[in-house]
Amino acid sequence: MQKLEIYQQITDLLVKLFELDASDITPESRLYEDLDLDSIDAVDLVVHLQKTTGRKIKPEMFKSVKTVQDVVDAIDELLNSEQQ
């Protein structure tokens, strides 16, 4: 899966789960400050990403995630590391 596809899926997920406006979501959007997510929302996001990717996401992978692009990079890394 390409990073653009991952970004689109994450954007769709953010819109669906948290009723965000897609136009408010950019790669630079900060999850907590700009998109107003909280720690419970972050857990919901991880659970849905696990379902979408079919992969287990380790909590430490998401501790350093701050922006939408960070989420894209983490999922891309997860998908690519398990293919090799």
C-alpha positions in Angstrom: 0.0 0.0 0.0 1.3 3.4 -1.0 1.6 6.3 1.6 -1.1 8.2 -0.3 -3.5 5.3 0.1 -2.7 5.1 3.8 -3.2 8.9 4.2 -6.6 8.7 2.4 -7.7 5.8 4.7 -6.6 7.6 7.8 -8.4 10.8 6.7 -11.6 8.8 5.9 -11.3 7.1 9.3 -10.8 10.4 11.1 -13.9 11.9 9.4 -16.0 8.8 10.1 -14.9 8.2 13.7 -14.6 11.8 15.0 -16.9 13.7 12.7 -14.1 15.9 11.5 -14.2 17.9 8.3 -11.9 16.3 5.7 -10.8 19.8 4.6 -9.4 20.3 8.2 -7.1 17.3 7.9 -3.7 17.7 6.3 -0.5 15.7 6.8 0.7 18.5 9.1 -2.4 18.5 11.3 -1.5 17.8 14.9 -3.8 15.1 16.3 -4.3 16.6 19.7 -4.0 20.4 19.1 -5.4 20.8 15.6 -7.9 17.9 15.4 -8.8 18.0 19.1 -8.4 14.3 19.7 -7.8 13.0 23.2 -6.1 9.8 24.5 -9.4 7.8 24.2 -9.8 8.9 20.6 -6.2 7.9 19.9 -7.0 4.4 21.3 -10.1 4.2 19.1 -8.0 5.2 16.1 -5.4 2.5 16.8 -8.1 -0.2 17.2 -9.6 0.8 13.9 -6.2 0.9 12.2 -5.5 -2.6 13.5 -8.8 -3.8 11.9 -8.0 -2.0 8.6 -4.4 -3.3 8.3 -5.0 -6.7 9.9 -1.8 -6.1 11.9 -1.1 -5.7 15.6 0.0 -2.2 16.5 2.3 -1.9 19.5 1.4 1.0 21.8 5.0 2.2 21.9 4.8 2.8 18.1 2.1 5.4 18.7 3.7 7.2 21.7 5.7 9.5 19.4 2.9 10.1 16.9 2.0 13.8 16.8 0.6 14.5 13.3 -1.4 12.8 10.7 1.8 12.3 8.7 3.3 10.5 11.7 0.4 8.1 11.7 0.9 7.5 7.9 4.6 6.9 8.4 4.0 4.5 11.4 1.4 2.5 9.4 3.7 2.4 6.3 6.6 1.2 8.4 4.4 -1.5 10.1 3.1 -2.7 6.7 6.5 -2.8 5.1 8.4 -4.3 8.1 6.0 -7.3 8.1 6.3 -7.9 4.4 10.0 -8.6 4.5 
